[in-house]
Amino acid sequence: MMSNRLEPELNIYHYPDHLRASLDQLPRSPGVYLFHGQSDRLPLYIGKSVNIRSRVMAHFRAQGEAKLLRQTQRISFITTAGALGALLLEAQLIKQQQPLFNKRLRRSKQLCSLRIGDGRVMIVHAKEIDFAVTPNLYGLFANRSTALAKLRVIADEQRLCYGKLGIDKLPLGAACFRFSLGKCAGACCGAESEQQHGQRLVTALEQIRINCWPYTGRVALEEQGDSLRQYHVIDNWFYLGSVSSLEQADALQHPASHFDSDGYKILCKPLMAGHYRIIELPG
Protein backbone atom coordinates (compact mmCIF):
# COMPACT_ATOMS: atom_id res chain seq x y z
CA MET A 1 0.00 0.00 0.00
CA MET A 2 1.34 3.45 -0.94
CA SER A 3 2.12 5.70 2.01
CA ASN A 4 -0.07 8.79 2.47
CA ARG A 5 3.10 10.79 2.99
CA LEU A 6 3.51 10.98 -0.80
CA GLU A 7 0.18 12.65 -1.36
CA PRO A 8 1.26 16.28 -0.63
CA GLU A 9 4.12 15.93 -3.13
CA LEU A 10 1.79 14.53 -5.79
CA ASN A 11 -0.57 17.45 -5.25
CA ILE A 12 2.24 19.91 -5.94
CA TYR A 13 2.62 18.49 -9.46
CA HIS A 14 -1.09 18.68 -10.23
CA TYR A 15 -1.64 21.20 -13.01
CA PRO A 16 -5.14 22.76 -12.97
CA ASP A 17 -7.01 21.89 -16.17
CA HIS A 18 -7.80 25.53 -16.96
CA LEU A 19 -4.04 26.34 -17.08
CA ARG A 20 -2.98 23.51 -19.38
CA ALA A 21 -3.53 25.56 -22.53
CA SER A 22 -1.30 28.33 -21.15
CA LEU A 23 1.40 25.86 -20.13
CA ASP A 24 1.44 24.17 -23.53
CA GLN A 25 2.27 27.48 -25.22
CA LEU A 26 5.23 28.42 -23.03
CA PRO A 27 8.54 28.68 -24.97
CA ARG A 28 11.96 27.51 -23.85
CA SER A 29 13.45 30.93 -24.53
CA PRO A 30 14.34 34.06 -22.52
CA GLY A 31 11.68 36.50 -21.51
CA VAL A 32 9.06 37.56 -19.02
CA TYR A 33 6.00 35.62 -17.89
CA LEU A 34 2.83 36.90 -16.20
CA PHE A 35 0.39 35.07 -13.93
CA HIS A 36 -3.09 36.56 -14.39
CA GLY A 37 -6.05 36.34 -12.02
CA GLN A 38 -9.61 37.52 -12.51
CA SER A 39 -8.46 40.98 -13.62
CA ASP A 40 -7.43 41.32 -17.26
CA ARG A 41 -5.62 44.57 -16.48
CA LEU A 42 -3.37 43.79 -13.50
CA PRO A 43 -1.37 40.53 -13.23
CA LEU A 44 -0.83 38.65 -9.99
CA TYR A 45 2.87 38.02 -10.54
CA ILE A 46 5.58 38.89 -13.06
CA GLY A 47 8.80 36.92 -13.39
CA LYS A 48 11.69 36.46 -15.81
CA SER A 49 13.94 33.64 -16.95
CA VAL A 50 16.31 32.54 -19.68
CA ASN A 51 13.92 29.59 -20.11
CA ILE A 52 10.32 30.69 -19.58
CA ARG A 53 8.80 27.21 -19.69
CA SER A 54 11.24 25.72 -17.20
CA ARG A 55 10.85 28.60 -14.74
CA VAL A 56 7.04 28.62 -14.87
CA MET A 57 6.92 24.86 -14.32
CA ALA A 58 9.11 25.35 -11.23
CA HIS A 59 6.32 27.42 -9.66
CA PHE A 60 4.10 24.34 -9.73
CA ARG A 61 6.70 22.32 -7.85
CA ALA A 62 7.00 24.75 -4.94
CA GLN A 63 4.67 24.41 -1.96
CA GLY A 64 5.06 28.10 -1.18
CA GLU A 65 3.40 29.02 -4.48
CA ALA A 66 0.02 27.44 -3.63
CA LYS A 67 -1.76 30.73 -2.90
CA LEU A 68 -0.56 32.27 -6.18
CA LEU A 69 -1.53 29.21 -8.21
CA ARG A 70 -5.03 29.03 -6.69
CA GLN A 71 -5.75 32.55 -7.93
CA THR A 72 -4.15 32.14 -11.38
CA GLN A 73 -6.54 31.94 -14.32
CA ARG A 74 -4.05 32.08 -17.17
CA ILE A 75 -0.34 32.63 -17.89
CA SER A 76 1.05 34.84 -20.64
CA PHE A 77 4.61 35.61 -21.73
CA ILE A 78 6.77 38.07 -23.66
CA THR A 79 9.97 36.76 -25.25
CA THR A 80 13.21 38.75 -25.26
CA ALA A 81 16.51 38.39 -27.07
CA GLY A 82 18.36 37.43 -23.91
CA ALA A 83 18.74 37.66 -20.15
CA LEU A 84 19.41 41.41 -20.09
CA GLY A 85 16.22 42.21 -21.96
CA ALA A 86 14.27 39.97 -19.59
CA LEU A 87 15.70 41.76 -16.55
CA LEU A 88 14.87 45.19 -17.96
CA LEU A 89 11.35 44.29 -19.03
CA GLU A 90 10.55 42.55 -15.74
CA ALA A 91 11.61 45.60 -13.70
CA GLN A 92 9.68 47.95 -15.99
CA LEU A 93 6.47 45.91 -15.87
CA ILE A 94 6.60 45.43 -12.09
CA LYS A 95 6.89 49.19 -11.58
CA GLN A 96 4.09 49.90 -14.00
CA GLN A 97 1.65 47.23 -12.86
CA GLN A 98 2.60 46.55 -9.21
CA PRO A 99 1.57 42.84 -9.13
CA LEU A 100 0.17 41.56 -5.84
CA PHE A 101 2.75 38.78 -5.38
CA ASN A 102 5.87 40.75 -6.40
CA LYS A 103 8.09 42.82 -4.21
CA ARG A 104 7.01 46.35 -4.99
CA LEU A 105 9.52 48.38 -7.01
CA ARG A 106 8.83 52.03 -6.39
CA ARG A 107 10.82 55.18 -6.70
CA SER A 108 12.48 55.87 -3.35
CA LYS A 109 11.91 59.51 -2.45
CA GLN A 110 14.71 59.20 0.12
CA LEU A 111 17.29 57.72 -2.29
CA CYS A 112 20.67 59.18 -1.37
CA SER A 113 24.39 58.83 -1.90
CA LEU A 114 27.70 59.87 -0.32
CA ARG A 115 29.55 62.78 -1.89
CA ILE A 116 33.03 64.08 -1.05
CA GLY A 117 33.56 67.82 -0.95
CA ASP A 118 35.93 70.14 0.94
CA GLY A 119 37.48 67.17 2.74
CA ARG A 120 34.14 66.10 4.20
CA VAL A 121 31.52 63.56 3.29
CA MET A 122 28.03 64.81 2.58
CA ILE A 123 24.81 62.86 2.16
CA VAL A 124 23.01 64.06 -0.96
CA HIS A 125 19.56 63.10 -2.23
CA ALA A 126 18.45 62.14 -5.73
CA LYS A 127 15.46 64.48 -5.43
CA GLU A 128 17.90 67.42 -5.26
CA ILE A 129 20.58 66.52 -7.82
CA ASP A 130 20.74 64.27 -10.88
CA PHE A 131 22.74 61.19 -9.88
CA ALA A 132 23.14 60.19 -13.54
CA VAL A 133 25.43 63.11 -14.34
CA THR A 134 26.86 64.21 -10.95
CA PRO A 135 30.48 63.09 -10.36
CA ASN A 136 32.03 61.85 -7.11
CA LEU A 137 28.98 60.04 -5.78
CA TYR A 138 29.41 56.80 -3.88
CA GLY A 139 26.75 54.19 -3.16
CA LEU A 140 22.98 54.11 -3.57
CA PHE A 141 21.11 54.05 -0.28
CA ALA A 142 17.40 53.84 0.49
CA ASN A 143 17.67 56.56 3.14
CA ARG A 144 20.03 58.66 5.25
CA SER A 145 20.30 56.05 8.01
CA THR A 146 21.62 53.33 5.70
CA ALA A 147 24.09 55.80 4.15
CA LEU A 148 25.44 56.73 7.60
CA ALA A 149 25.65 53.06 8.57
CA LYS A 150 27.80 52.33 5.51
CA LEU A 151 30.03 55.33 6.24
CA ARG A 152 30.56 54.09 9.81
CA VAL A 153 31.52 50.62 8.54
CA ILE A 154 34.11 52.17 6.21
CA ALA A 155 35.41 54.43 8.99
CA ASP A 156 35.81 51.47 11.36
CA GLU A 157 37.56 49.33 8.74
CA GLN A 158 39.96 52.13 7.71
CA ARG A 159 40.43 53.78 11.14
CA LEU A 160 39.02 57.03 9.82
CA CYS A 161 37.99 59.89 12.07
CA TYR A 162 34.26 60.21 12.77
CA GLY A 163 34.77 63.92 13.43
CA LYS A 164 36.52 64.57 10.13
CA LEU A 165 33.81 62.64 8.32
CA GLY A 166 31.08 64.68 9.97
CA ILE A 167 29.54 61.70 11.76
CA ASP A 168 30.35 63.05 15.23
CA LYS A 169 31.14 66.53 16.51
CA LEU A 170 34.91 66.98 16.79
CA PRO A 171 36.21 68.41 20.12
CA LEU A 172 37.87 71.81 19.60
CA GLY A 173 41.66 71.46 19.66
CA ALA A 174 41.57 67.86 20.88
CA ALA A 175 41.67 64.34 19.52
CA CYS A 176 38.43 62.46 19.16
CA PHE A 177 37.47 59.77 21.67
CA ARG A 178 38.00 56.97 19.12
CA PHE A 179 41.67 58.02 18.78
CA SER A 180 42.25 57.14 22.44
CA LEU A 181 40.78 53.71 21.74
CA GLY A 182 43.03 53.14 18.73
CA LYS A 183 40.04 53.20 16.36
CA CYS A 184 41.04 56.47 14.65
CA ALA A 185 44.44 56.95 13.01
CA GLY A 186 44.59 60.54 14.22
CA ALA A 187 43.62 62.92 11.45
CA CYS A 188 41.82 64.87 14.17
CA CYS A 189 45.03 65.59 16.10
CA GLY A 190 47.76 65.55 13.46
CA ALA A 191 48.89 61.96 13.97
CA GLU A 192 48.15 61.50 10.27
CA SER A 193 47.74 64.13 7.58
CA GLU A 194 44.44 65.29 6.11
CA GLN A 195 45.74 64.05 2.75
CA GLN A 196 46.39 60.52 4.06
CA HIS A 197 42.99 60.42 5.70
CA GLY A 198 41.26 61.65 2.56
CA GLN A 199 43.10 59.21 0.30
CA ARG A 200 42.15 56.21 2.42
CA LEU A 201 38.55 57.37 2.38
CA VAL A 202 38.47 57.71 -1.41
CA THR A 203 40.16 54.34 -1.89
CA ALA A 204 37.62 52.64 0.36
CA LEU A 205 34.68 54.34 -1.38
CA GLU A 206 35.92 53.59 -4.90
CA GLN A 207 34.30 50.16 -4.99
CA ILE A 208 30.84 51.75 -4.66
CA ARG A 209 31.38 54.74 -6.95
CA ILE A 210 28.38 55.65 -9.12
CA ASN A 211 29.31 55.89 -12.77
CA CYS A 212 28.05 58.99 -14.54
CA TRP A 213 26.11 58.40 -17.73
CA PRO A 214 28.97 58.13 -20.28
CA TYR A 215 27.06 59.37 -23.35
CA THR A 216 25.64 62.68 -24.49
CA GLY A 217 22.13 61.27 -24.90
CA ARG A 218 20.21 58.12 -25.73
CA VAL A 219 21.90 54.90 -26.78
CA ALA A 220 20.69 51.56 -28.11
CA LEU A 221 22.26 48.47 -26.56
CA GLU A 222 22.08 45.59 -29.03
CA GLU A 223 21.28 42.12 -27.68
CA GLN A 224 21.30 39.19 -30.09
CA GLY A 225 19.56 35.95 -29.17
CA ASP A 226 19.13 32.65 -31.00
CA SER A 227 16.17 33.90 -33.01
CA LEU A 228 15.61 37.49 -31.88
CA ARG A 229 17.62 40.72 -31.96
CA GLN A 230 16.60 43.64 -29.76
CA TYR A 231 17.81 47.16 -29.20
CA HIS A 232 17.37 48.30 -25.61
CA VAL A 233 17.02 52.09 -25.60
CA ILE A 234 18.59 53.79 -22.57
CA ASP A 235 19.07 57.39 -21.50
CA ASN A 236 20.75 58.49 -18.25
CA TRP A 237 20.59 54.88 -16.99
CA PHE A 238 16.82 54.87 -17.55
CA TYR A 239 15.38 52.03 -19.65
CA LEU A 240 12.96 53.46 -22.20
CA GLY A 241 12.01 50.20 -23.89
CA SER A 242 13.15 47.68 -26.49
CA VAL A 243 12.64 47.64 -30.26
CA SER A 244 13.53 45.28 -33.08
CA SER A 245 15.06 47.96 -35.35
CA LEU A 246 16.95 51.21 -34.83
CA GLU A 247 14.31 53.09 -36.85
CA GLN A 248 11.75 52.27 -34.16
CA ALA A 249 13.97 53.80 -31.47
CA ASP A 250 12.89 57.31 -32.48
CA ALA A 251 9.58 56.70 -30.71
CA LEU A 252 11.34 56.18 -27.36
CA GLN A 253 12.43 59.64 -26.33
CA HIS A 254 11.40 60.61 -22.81
CA PRO A 255 13.29 59.32 -19.75
CA ALA A 256 11.90 59.71 -16.25
CA SER A 257 12.46 62.95 -14.36
CA HIS A 258 14.23 61.01 -11.58
CA PHE A 259 17.27 58.74 -11.26
CA ASP A 260 16.28 55.10 -11.75
CA SER A 261 18.35 53.10 -9.27
CA ASP A 262 16.96 49.76 -10.49
CA GLY A 263 17.87 50.57 -14.09
CA TYR A 264 21.34 51.66 -13.01
CA LYS A 265 21.96 48.42 -11.10
CA ILE A 266 20.85 46.30 -14.06
CA LEU A 267 22.59 48.26 -16.80
CA CYS A 268 25.81 49.67 -15.39
CA LYS A 269 27.98 46.55 -15.40
CA PRO A 270 26.98 45.14 -18.83
CA LEU A 271 27.12 48.56 -20.48
CA MET A 272 30.48 49.60 -19.00
CA ALA A 273 32.07 46.17 -19.56
CA GLY A 274 31.85 46.52 -23.33
CA HIS A 275 30.20 43.14 -23.89
CA TYR A 276 27.41 44.63 -26.02
CA ARG A 277 27.36 46.78 -29.13
CA ILE A 278 26.30 50.31 -28.19
CA ILE A 279 24.82 52.66 -30.79
CA GLU A 280 24.51 56.36 -29.93
CA LEU A 281 21.16 57.69 -31.07
CA PRO A 282 20.28 61.18 -32.37
CA GLY A 283 18.69 63.56 -29.88
C-alpha positions as CSV (number, residue, x, y, z in Angstrom):
1,M,0.0,0.0,0.0
2,M,1.3,3.5,-0.9
3,S,2.1,5.7,2.0
4,N,-0.1,8.8,2.5
5,R,3.1,10.8,3.0
6,L,3.5,11.0,-0.8
7,E,0.2,12.7,-1.4
8,P,1.3,16.3,-0.6
9,E,4.1,15.9,-3.1
10,L,1.8,14.5,-5.8
11,N,-0.6,17.4,-5.2
12,I,2.2,19.9,-5.9
13,Y,2.6,18.5,-9.5
14,H,-1.1,18.7,-10.2
15,Y,-1.6,21.2,-13.0
16,P,-5.1,22.8,-13.0
17,D,-7.0,21.9,-16.2
18,H,-7.8,25.5,-17.0
19,L,-4.0,26.3,-17.1
20,R,-3.0,23.5,-19.4
21,A,-3.5,25.6,-22.5
22,S,-1.3,28.3,-21.1
23,L,1.4,25.9,-20.1
24,D,1.4,24.2,-23.5
25,Q,2.3,27.5,-25.2
26,L,5.2,28.4,-23.0
27,P,8.5,28.7,-25.0
28,R,12.0,27.5,-23.8
29,S,13.5,30.9,-24.5
30,P,14.3,34.1,-22.5
31,G,11.7,36.5,-21.5
32,V,9.1,37.6,-19.0
33,Y,6.0,35.6,-17.9
34,L,2.8,36.9,-16.2
35,F,0.4,35.1,-13.9
36,H,-3.1,36.6,-14.4
37,G,-6.0,36.3,-12.0
38,Q,-9.6,37.5,-12.5
39,S,-8.5,41.0,-13.6
40,D,-7.4,41.3,-17.3
41,R,-5.6,44.6,-16.5
42,L,-3.4,43.8,-13.5
43,P,-1.4,40.5,-13.2
44,L,-0.8,38.7,-10.0
45,Y,2.9,38.0,-10.5
46,I,5.6,38.9,-13.1
47,G,8.8,36.9,-13.4
48,K,11.7,36.5,-15.8
49,S,13.9,33.6,-16.9
50,V,16.3,32.5,-19.7
51,N,13.9,29.6,-20.1
52,I,10.3,30.7,-19.6
53,R,8.8,27.2,-19.7
54,S,11.2,25.7,-17.2
55,R,10.8,28.6,-14.7
56,V,7.0,28.6,-14.9
57,M,6.9,24.9,-14.3
58,A,9.1,25.4,-11.2
59,H,6.3,27.4,-9.7
60,F,4.1,24.3,-9.7
61,R,6.7,22.3,-7.9
62,A,7.0,24.7,-4.9
63,Q,4.7,24.4,-2.0
64,G,5.1,28.1,-1.2
65,E,3.4,29.0,-4.5
66,A,0.0,27.4,-3.6
67,K,-1.8,30.7,-2.9
68,L,-0.6,32.3,-6.2
69,L,-1.5,29.2,-8.2
70,R,-5.0,29.0,-6.7
71,Q,-5.7,32.5,-7.9
72,T,-4.1,32.1,-11.4
73,Q,-6.5,31.9,-14.3
74,R,-4.0,32.1,-17.2
75,I,-0.3,32.6,-17.9
76,S,1.1,34.8,-20.6
77,F,4.6,35.6,-21.7
78,I,6.8,38.1,-23.7
79,T,10.0,36.8,-25.2
80,T,13.2,38.8,-25.3
81,A,16.5,38.4,-27.1
82,G,18.4,37.4,-23.9
83,A,18.7,37.7,-20.2
84,L,19.4,41.4,-20.1
85,G,16.2,42.2,-22.0
86,A,14.3,40.0,-19.6
87,L,15.7,41.8,-16.6
88,L,14.9,45.2,-18.0
89,L,11.4,44.3,-19.0
90,E,10.6,42.6,-15.7
91,A,11.6,45.6,-13.7
92,Q,9.7,48.0,-16.0
93,L,6.5,45.9,-15.9
94,I,6.6,45.4,-12.1
95,K,6.9,49.2,-11.6
96,Q,4.1,49.9,-14.0
97,Q,1.6,47.2,-12.9
98,Q,2.6,46.5,-9.2
99,P,1.6,42.8,-9.1
100,L,0.2,41.6,-5.8
101,F,2.8,38.8,-5.4
102,N,5.9,40.7,-6.4
103,K,8.1,42.8,-4.2
104,R,7.0,46.4,-5.0
105,L,9.5,48.4,-7.0
106,R,8.8,52.0,-6.4
107,R,10.8,55.2,-6.7
108,S,12.5,55.9,-3.4
109,K,11.9,59.5,-2.4
110,Q,14.7,59.2,0.1
111,L,17.3,57.7,-2.3
112,C,20.7,59.2,-1.4
113,S,24.4,58.8,-1.9
114,L,27.7,59.9,-0.3
115,R,29.6,62.8,-1.9
116,I,33.0,64.1,-1.0
117,G,33.6,67.8,-0.9
118,D,35.9,70.1,0.9
119,G,37.5,67.2,2.7
120,R,34.1,66.1,4.2
121,V,31.5,63.6,3.3
122,M,28.0,64.8,2.6
123,I,24.8,62.9,2.2
124,V,23.0,64.1,-1.0
125,H,19.6,63.1,-2.2
126,A,18.5,62.1,-5.7
127,K,15.5,64.5,-5.4
128,E,17.9,67.4,-5.3
129,I,20.6,66.5,-7.8
130,D,20.7,64.3,-10.9
131,F,22.7,61.2,-9.9
132,A,23.1,60.2,-13.5
133,V,25.4,63.1,-14.3
134,T,26.9,64.2,-11.0
135,P,30.5,63.1,-10.4
136,N,32.0,61.8,-7.1
137,L,29.0,60.0,-5.8
138,Y,29.4,56.8,-3.9
139,G,26.7,54.2,-3.2
140,L,23.0,54.1,-3.6
141,F,21.1,54.1,-0.3
142,A,17.4,53.8,0.5
143,N,17.7,56.6,3.1
144,R,20.0,58.7,5.2
145,S,20.3,56.1,8.0
146,T,21.6,53.3,5.7
147,A,24.1,55.8,4.1
148,L,25.4,56.7,7.6
149,A,25.7,53.1,8.6
150,K,27.8,52.3,5.5
151,L,30.0,55.3,6.2
152,R,30.6,54.1,9.8
153,V,31.5,50.6,8.5
154,I,34.1,52.2,6.2
155,A,35.4,54.4,9.0
156,D,35.8,51.5,11.4
157,E,37.6,49.3,8.7
158,Q,40.0,52.1,7.7
159,R,40.4,53.8,11.1
160,L,39.0,57.0,9.8
161,C,38.0,59.9,12.1
162,Y,34.3,60.2,12.8
163,G,34.8,63.9,13.4
164,K,36.5,64.6,10.1
165,L,33.8,62.6,8.3
166,G,31.1,64.7,10.0
167,I,29.5,61.7,11.8
168,D,30.3,63.1,15.2
169,K,31.1,66.5,16.5
170,L,34.9,67.0,16.8
171,P,36.2,68.4,20.1
172,L,37.9,71.8,19.6
173,G,41.7,71.5,19.7
174,A,41.6,67.9,20.9
175,A,41.7,64.3,19.5
176,C,38.4,62.5,19.2
177,F,37.5,59.8,21.7
178,R,38.0,57.0,19.1
179,F,41.7,58.0,18.8
180,S,42.2,57.1,22.4
181,L,40.8,53.7,21.7
182,G,43.0,53.1,18.7
183,K,40.0,53.2,16.4
184,C,41.0,56.5,14.7
185,A,44.4,56.9,13.0
186,G,44.6,60.5,14.2
187,A,43.6,62.9,11.4
188,C,41.8,64.9,14.2
189,C,45.0,65.6,16.1
190,G,47.8,65.6,13.5
191,A,48.9,62.0,14.0
192,E,48.2,61.5,10.3
193,S,47.7,64.1,7.6
194,E,44.4,65.3,6.1
195,Q,45.7,64.0,2.7
196,Q,46.4,60.5,4.1
197,H,43.0,60.4,5.7
198,G,41.3,61.7,2.6
199,Q,43.1,59.2,0.3
200,R,42.1,56.2,2.4
201,L,38.5,57.4,2.4
202,V,38.5,57.7,-1.4
203,T,40.2,54.3,-1.9
204,A,37.6,52.6,0.4
205,L,34.7,54.3,-1.4
206,E,35.9,53.6,-4.9
207,Q,34.3,50.2,-5.0
208,I,30.8,51.7,-4.7
209,R,31.4,54.7,-7.0
210,I,28.4,55.6,-9.1
211,N,29.3,55.9,-12.8
212,C,28.1,59.0,-14.5
213,W,26.1,58.4,-17.7
214,P,29.0,58.1,-20.3
215,Y,27.1,59.4,-23.3
216,T,25.6,62.7,-24.5
217,G,22.1,61.3,-24.9
218,R,20.2,58.1,-25.7
219,V,21.9,54.9,-26.8
220,A,20.7,51.6,-28.1
221,L,22.3,48.5,-26.6
222,E,22.1,45.6,-29.0
223,E,21.3,42.1,-27.7
224,Q,21.3,39.2,-30.1
225,G,19.6,35.9,-29.2
226,D,19.1,32.7,-31.0
227,S,16.2,33.9,-33.0
228,L,15.6,37.5,-31.9
229,R,17.6,40.7,-32.0
230,Q,16.6,43.6,-29.8
231,Y,17.8,47.2,-29.2
232,H,17.4,48.3,-25.6
233,V,17.0,52.1,-25.6
234,I,18.6,53.8,-22.6
235,D,19.1,57.4,-21.5
236,N,20.7,58.5,-18.2
237,W,20.6,54.9,-17.0
238,F,16.8,54.9,-17.6
239,Y,15.4,52.0,-19.6
240,L,13.0,53.5,-22.2
241,G,12.0,50.2,-23.9
242,S,13.2,47.7,-26.5
243,V,12.6,47.6,-30.3
244,S,13.5,45.3,-33.1
245,S,15.1,48.0,-35.4
246,L,16.9,51.2,-34.8
247,E,14.3,53.1,-36.9
248,Q,11.8,52.3,-34.2
249,A,14.0,53.8,-31.5
250,D,12.9,57.3,-32.5
251,A,9.6,56.7,-30.7
252,L,11.3,56.2,-27.4
253,Q,12.4,59.6,-26.3
254,H,11.4,60.6,-22.8
255,P,13.3,59.3,-19.8
256,A,11.9,59.7,-16.3
257,S,12.5,62.9,-14.4
258,H,14.2,61.0,-11.6
259,F,17.3,58.7,-11.3
260,D,16.3,55.1,-11.8
261,S,18.3,53.1,-9.3
262,D,17.0,49.8,-10.5
263,G,17.9,50.6,-14.1
264,Y,21.3,51.7,-13.0
265,K,22.0,48.4,-11.1
266,I,20.8,46.3,-14.1
267,L,22.6,48.3,-16.8
268,C,25.8,49.7,-15.4
269,K,28.0,46.5,-15.4
270,P,27.0,45.1,-18.8
271,L,27.1,48.6,-20.5
272,M,30.5,49.6,-19.0
273,A,32.1,46.2,-19.6
274,G,31.9,46.5,-23.3
275,H,30.2,43.1,-23.9
276,Y,27.4,44.6,-26.0
277,R,27.4,46.8,-29.1
278,I,26.3,50.3,-28.2
279,I,24.8,52.7,-30.8
280,E,24.5,56.4,-29.9
281,L,21.2,57.7,-31.1
282,P,20.3,61.2,-32.4
283,G,18.7,63.6,-29.9
